Amino acid sequence: MAGTHHRPLHALLGGGAVADLLLWRRRNASAAAVAGATLVWFLFERAGYSLASVLSNALLLLVVILFFWAKSASLLNRPLPPVPNLEVSDVVVEKAVGRALVWINKVLAVAHDIAIKRDRTVFIQVIMALWVVSCIGMIFNFFTLIYIGILFALLVPPVYERHQDVIDEKVGLSHSILSRHLNTVVSKTGQPPKQKKAE
């Protein structure tokens, strides 16, 4: 029974280079991602740099290097700097728009369930989620949240892959307990039976 009810985590994460990175199959790249995220967080949060100043200084340095490289290449008959063709294809734009539309439609569906169907279960779930986000936002600022998210994305998947059965069991137990409490809250708020689904 175990081993047949869940797909490998690598496949669930897309099975490509990103999955290798998140699951530390390419240890050097994963370690570099953690180190890079830590360096960026330190620059913005501890060293006092702003995003605009870091970006402008980096772009200034890049432009100066490319300019002098091109000048010296023309004087010394050397190849020009290998700058890629910097343009966004229609396919990339269509994919990004398609993914954005999926998330927008999900948000609109939730808003529809709350406003039109008056689904108290969805309403309470949204209230709880927004309250948790608000509490986290009061503790951490934006860059720290992004840094924590990157660390979680790079550190949690390999741990989950190693202990998947135990974690699934604990998460399933926690989900059933939370669902029981949520059903109790919904019943106390006077949620009518599910006959409204026919509307």
C-alpha positions in Angstrom: 0.0 0.0 0.0 2.8 2.4 0.8 4.7 3.4 -2.3 1.6 3.3 -4.6 -0.4 6.2 -3.2 2.0 9.1 -3.9 4.1 10.1 -6.9 7.9 10.8 -6.4 8.5 14.3 -5.2 10.9 15.0 -8.1 8.1 14.4 -10.6 5.7 16.6 -8.6 8.2 19.4 -8.7 8.4 19.2 -12.5 11.2 16.8 -12.9 13.7 19.3 -14.4 16.5 21.5 -13.3 14.4 23.3 -10.8 13.4 20.0 -9.1 17.1 19.0 -9.0 17.9 22.3 -7.4 15.1 22.1 -4.8 16.0 18.5 -3.9 19.7 19.1 -3.7 20.5 16.7 -6.6 22.9 19.4 -7.8 24.5 20.3 -4.4 26.8 23.1 -5.7 23.9 24.9 -7.3 21.6 24.5 -4.3 24.3 25.7 -1.9 25.0 28.6 -4.2 21.3 29.5 -4.2 21.2 29.5 -0.4 24.4 31.5 -0.2 23.2 34.0 -2.8 19.8 34.5 -1.0 21.6 35.0 2.3 24.0 37.6 0.7 21.1 39.5 -0.9 19.2 39.5 2.4 22.2 40.7 4.3 22.8 43.5 1.8 19.2 44.8 2.1 18.5 44.1 5.7 21.7 44.4 7.6 24.0 46.5 5.5 21.3 49.1 4.8 21.4 49.1 1.0 18.2 49.8 -0.9 17.0 47.8 -3.9 17.3 50.8 -6.3 20.9 51.5 -5.3 22.0 47.9 -5.7 20.3 47.5 -9.0 21.6 50.8 -10.4 25.2 50.1 -9.2 25.1 46.6 -10.7 23.7 47.8 -14.0 26.3 50.7 -14.1 29.1 48.2 -13.5 27.8 45.9 -16.2 27.4 48.7 -18.8 30.9 50.0 -18.1 32.4 46.5 -18.5 30.5 45.8 -21.7 31.4 49.2 -23.2 35.2 48.9 -22.5 35.1 45.2 -23.6 33.5 46.2 -27.0 36.0 49.1 -27.4 39.1 46.9 -26.7 37.7 44.1 -28.9 37.4 46.4 -31.9 41.0 47.8 -31.3 42.6 44.4 -30.7 40.5 42.4 -33.3 39.0 40.3 -30.5 35.4 38.9 -30.4 32.7 41.1 -29.1 31.2 40.4 -25.6 28.7 37.4 -25.8 25.6 39.4 -25.1 22.5 37.3 -25.8 19.6 38.5 -27.9 17.6 40.4 -25.2 14.0 40.0 -26.2 10.9 38.3 -24.7 9.2 35.9 -27.1 5.5 35.7 -27.6 5.5 32.1 -26.2 6.9 33.3 -22.9 4.4 36.1 -22.7 1.5 33.8 -23.5 2.6 31.3 -20.8 3.0 34.0 -18.2 -0.4 35.4 -19.0 -2.0 31.9 -19.0 -0.6 31.2 -15.5 -1.6 34.6 -14.2 -5.2 34.0 -15.5 -5.4 30.7 -13.7 -4.6 32.5 -10.3 -6.8 35.4 -11.0 -9.7 33.1 -11.8 -9.1 31.1 -8.6 -9.2 34.4 -6.6 -12.4 35.4 -8.4 -14.0 32.0 -7.7 -13.2 32.4 -4.0 -14.7 35.9 -4.0 -17.8 34.5 -5.8 -18.3 31.7 -3.2 -18.1 34.3 -0.4 -20.2 37.1 -1.9 -22.8 35.2 -4.0 -23.1 31.7 -2.5 -22.4 33.0 1.0 -20.2 30.0 1.8 -19.3 30.5 5.4 -16.6 27.7 5.2 -14.7 29.5 2.5 -15.2 32.8 4.3 -13.8 31.5 7.6 -10.8 29.9 5.7 -10.0 33.2 3.9 -10.3 35.2 7.2 -8.0 32.8 9.0 -5.5 32.9 6.1 -5.5 36.7 5.9 -5.1 36.9 9.7 -2.1 34.6 9.6 -0.5 36.6 6.8 -1.2 39.8 8.7 0.5 38.4 11.9 3.5 37.2 9.9 3.7 40.6 8.1 3.8 42.4 11.5 6.8 40.3 12.6 8.8 40.2 9.4 9.3 42.8 6.6 9.0 42.0 2.8 12.6 41.0 2.1 12.9 38.8 5.2 9.7 37.1 4.1 11.1 36.5 0.6 14.3 35.2 2.2 12.5 32.8 4.5 10.4 31.6 1.6 13.5 30.8 -0.5 15.1 29.0 2.4 11.9 26.9 2.9 11.8 26.1 -0.8 15.4 24.9 -0.7 15.4 23.1 2.7 11.9 21.6 3.1 11.7 19.5 -0.1 14.8 17.3 0.6 13.6 16.8 4.2 10.1 15.9 3.0 11.5 13.5 0.3 13.5 11.7 3.0 10.6 11.4 5.5 7.6 11.5 3.2 5.5 8.7 4.8 5.9 10.1 8.3 5.2 13.7 7.3 2.2 12.6 5.2 0.8 10.8 8.2 1.2 13.7 10.6 -0.1 16.3 8.1 -3.2 14.1 7.4 -3.9 13.8 11.1 -3.5 17.6 11.6 -5.7 18.2 8.6 -8.5 16.0 10.0 -8.3 17.8 13.4 -8.4 21.3 11.8 -11.3 20.2 9.6 -13.2 19.0 12.6 -12.6 22.3 14.4 -13.6 24.3 11.3 -16.8 22.3 10.9 -17.6 23.1 14.5 -17.0 26.8 14.0 -19.1 26.8 10.8 -22.0 24.9 12.5 -21.9 27.5 15.4 -22.2 30.4 12.9 -25.4 28.9 11.6 -24.2 27.7 8.2 -27.3 26.2 6.5 -27.2 22.7 5.2 -25.7 22.1 1.7 -29.0 22.6 -0.1 -27.7 25.9 -1.4 -25.4 24.1 -3.8 -28.4 23.5 -6.1 -28.5 27.3 -6.7 
